[in-house]
Amino acid sequence: MPMNRREFLAAAGAGAASCLWPRWLPGQDSNPRLPNIVLIVADDLGYAETGMQGGRDIPTPHIDSIAKNGVRFTNGYVSCPVCSPTRAGLLTGRYQQRFGHEFNPGPENAAEEDFGLPLTETTLAERLKPMGYATGMFGKWHLGYKPQFRPVKRGFDEFYGFLGGGHTYLPAGRAKGGNILRGDERVEEKEYLTDAIAREACSFVGRNKQKPFFLYVPFNGVHSPLEATEKYLSRFASIKQEKRRTFAAMLSAVDDGVGAVLAKLRESALEENTLVLFHSDNGGPTSQTSSRNDPLRGFKSQALEGGIRVPFAMQWKGRLPAGKAVDEPVITLDVHPTAVAAAGGKILPEWKLDGVDLVPFLRGDASGAPHDALFWRMGQKARAIRKGNWKLVWGEGGETQLYDVVSDPGESRDQASAQAGKVRELKEAFRAWEGELAEPKWGRRGGKRNP
């Protein structure tokens, strides 16, 4: 059963938790059911690959339904063009460069000793758990290998998945070196991994339907290796190119997994009281997997739009408008404060979040753009700032480029030479932001190592 205020404070400690107790409006039930939060993340999904983004060759009806029943962000960004830093920013609501989590770590046997989401940072699960939420994570972690950095030590009651940046999907491949964990214990998994992740997520919903829960489902699809079962490959017999056919099958499996979770919410009579968010962790690496980012330019690992602008949608039936497209720039850093506020929590200044609660903007209770500017830095390799329509981007060995990404989303018309004043303005804003950042804890310190 949901906690009342007295039970909540007793469990969490009044001093630490009273600031988080849901702020109910006058006249409301004094002990209402807190909303569930479901966060679904795809891996390396290109901007153009879902139906809601204009994709046509790979049906994604379940992913598309989130946008149909809610809001689609046409200018939705991640905070880094590669996996681990994006996830660090997502779960903390802070630019990950503020705490040194600027680069991917490499595989476990090559990662530096100190790799892991710093223990000084607070995850979304750690915010919601003291508010009475059951917390579960099923899929790809990529935020630390050592015991102190693992999900069960970072606010999650349950974890099923793997710790690294990639994993084989088929049982035969896992027998040659797979590392699926339940909690901290290695388990043998005989199902296609995408199906297994969806199975575990649905089980969590079923077991926790009597209380509020935070469910985090970071699928590793459609990240390489390209592997799919005949169940999914058979849907795309008309695609003759093997790489593209396998990619299509993998995305179809992810869409089925999203559909299974949504169906479980409906079956459990929880759909109306659940905030659902979906996005990719970065742009698609087209040459490796065939993922399409058009009409955007660039790919995963770049600060061009194709590396950082992603499919991003949110639904909360009865609370948010349905079928709405939002053009104002938002970023996945916003997920953390949006979820906490949806649960009734108060966002405290000392948390120093960079994300903002998006719900007031989506409901029309707040006007203007959620952010004055958005920033990206991955060492010298990828740097950018977007402010209004303008985006300044530069990287290793490249010239500074300026684009109006509203009229030119494909970044084909560099206006740096014609808009020297705008270049100076954006560089000054970037330098001011950069002055607040920490030294990277691992990876390409000083531009000397590969991210």
HELIX and SHEET records of a PDB file:
HELIX    1   1 ARG A    5  ALA A   12  1                                   8    
HELIX    2   2 ALA A   14  ALA A   17  1                                   4    
HELIX    3   3 SER A   18  LEU A   20  5                                   3    
HELIX    4   4 GLY A   51  GLN A   53  5                                   3    
HELIX    5   5 PRO A   61  LYS A   68  1                                   8    
HELIX    6   6 CYS A   83  THR A   92  1                                  10    
HELIX    7   7 GLN A   96  PHE A   99  5                                   4    
HELIX    8   8 LEU A  124  LEU A  128  1                                   5    
HELIX    9   9 LYS A  129  MET A  131  5                                   3    
HELIX   10  10 PRO A  147  PHE A  149  5                                   3    
HELIX   11  11 PRO A  151  LYS A  153  5                                   3    
HELIX   12  12 PRO A  171  ARG A  174  1                                   4    
HELIX   13  13 LEU A  193  ARG A  207  1                                  15    
HELIX   14  14 GLU A  230  LEU A  233  1                                   4    
HELIX   15  15 SER A  234  PHE A  236  5                                   3    
HELIX   16  16 GLU A  242  GLU A  267  1                                  26    
HELIX   17  17 GLU A  271  ASN A  273  5                                   3    
HELIX   18  18 THR A  286  THR A  289  1                                   4    
HELIX   19  19 GLU A  305  ILE A  308  1                                   4    
HELIX   20  20 THR A  332  ASP A  334  5                                   3    
HELIX   21  21 VAL A  335  ALA A  342  1                                   8    
HELIX   22  22 PRO A  349  TRP A  351  5                                   3    
HELIX   23  23 VAL A  359  ARG A  363  1                                   5    
HELIX   24  24 ALA A  420  GLU A  434  1                                  15    
HELIX   25  25 ARG A  445  GLY A  447  5                                   3    
SHEET    1   A10 GLU A 185  ARG A 186  0                                        
SHEET    2   A10 LEU A 181  ARG A 182 -1                                        
SHEET    3   A10 GLU A 158  PHE A 162 -1                                        
SHEET    4   A10 ALA A 134  LYS A 140  1                                        
SHEET    5   A10 PHE A 213  PRO A 218  1                                        
SHEET    6   A10 ASN A  36  ALA A  42  1                                        
SHEET    7   A10 THR A 274  SER A 280  1                                        
SHEET    8   A10 PHE A 312  GLN A 315 -1                                        
SHEET    9   A10 VAL A  71  PHE A  73 -1                                        
SHEET   10   A10 LYS A 324  VAL A 326  1                                        
SHEET    1   B 2 GLY A  76  TYR A  77  0                                        
SHEET    2   B 2 VAL A 330  ILE A 331  1                                        
SHEET    1   C 4 LEU A 374  MET A 378  0                                        
SHEET    2   C 4 ALA A 382  LYS A 387 -1                                        
SHEET    3   C 4 TRP A 390  TRP A 394 -1                                        
SHEET    4   C 4 GLN A 401  ASP A 404 -1                                        
END                                                                             
